[in-house]
């Protein structure tokens, strides 16, 4: 596991540039802070957003504004609205995000979400 100590700091998200990522439909806008072994993002999905891939990476996803669904490849769907969070470790599900109305999320992922060896 590759990690670093992160000193105390504040983050002014208005100063973090946005990058655009096209979905199967709609767009995602990411503001990203990358540390060794840790990524923190504010992500906004446009109305009508559908991710263009099935993701197997682990995440902590917290809904800041709006609502969205996380669809798993097995057909299960989880609806999250403002104030709700989901957590999953790497390689434990294939999931993708869907938002009919648009949503703003905080997404945290990194080495700490790697599966624990049995």
N, C-alpha and C positions, 0 to 999 in steps of 0.2 A: 504494500500500500504506500503510495507516494503522497505525502502531505507536508504542509508547512504550518508554522505558527503564524497566525494572523493577528497583528496588533490591533488594539482598539481603534476604531475609526467610524466616522459617520458617512452616510451615503446620501448625496443629493441627486436623486434620480433624474432631476431636470437637466443635469449636466452630462448624463450618460447618453451617447448617441443611439438612435434606433436603427436597426437593420431590418429589412423587409424580407420575408420568406413566404413564397407562394405555396398555398395549399392545393389540394385537388380542386377545391373551390375556395374562394376567399383568400385572405392574406393574414399572416402573423407578423407582428412587429415586436422585435426583441430588444431589450436593453440588458446588456450582459456585463457582469463582473466575473472575471476568471482568476482564480487562485490555483495554486498547485493542489490538485485533488478535490477542488470544490468550485462549483459554478453556481452563481446566484443570478436570476433573471426576473425582470418584469416583462411579461408577455401579454400582448393584446391580440385577440382574434377578432377579425371583422365579422360583420353579420354574414351568415351563410358559410362560415368557415368549416371545412372538413380537411383534416390532416392528410397529407399525400403519402403517408407511410404508416406501417404498424411499428411502434416503438417498443423495444424490449429493455430500455434503460430504466433504472430505478429513479424515482422522483419523490419529492415532497411538493405537492401542488396545493396552493392555498388560493381560493377565489376571493379577490379583493372587491370586484364589482361585476354585476351581471350574473350570468349562469351559463353552464356548458354541460356536456355529457362526455364521459369517458367510456368509449366502447371497447370491450375486449374481444379479441379474435374468436373466443369461444361463444360469442353471442350475448354475453351479459353486458348490461349498460348501467352505468351509475350516473345519476344526475346530481350535480353540485351547484349550489347557489352561493351568493355572498356569505362569507363567514365559514364556509365548509372547506375541508382539506381532505386530500387522499395521500396515502403513503404506499409505496411499493419498492421492493429491492430489485436490483438488476436481474434480468432473465427470469422473473417470476410471472410475468404476463406479457402478452403482446397487446398493446392498447393504442388507441388514437383518439384525438379530441374532436368534438363537434360543437359548434355554437351557432344556433339559429339567429340570435339577437346581438351577438358580440359579448366579449368578456375581457376582464383584466385580471391576470393571475400573477402570483409570485411563485416561481419554480426554483427549487434548490435540488441539486444533485451532485454526486461526487463519489469518491472512493468509499465513503462510509456506508454506501448502499450496496456494496458488493455482497453477494450471498456468503453466509457463514459456512465454511467447509464442515461436512458431517464427519 
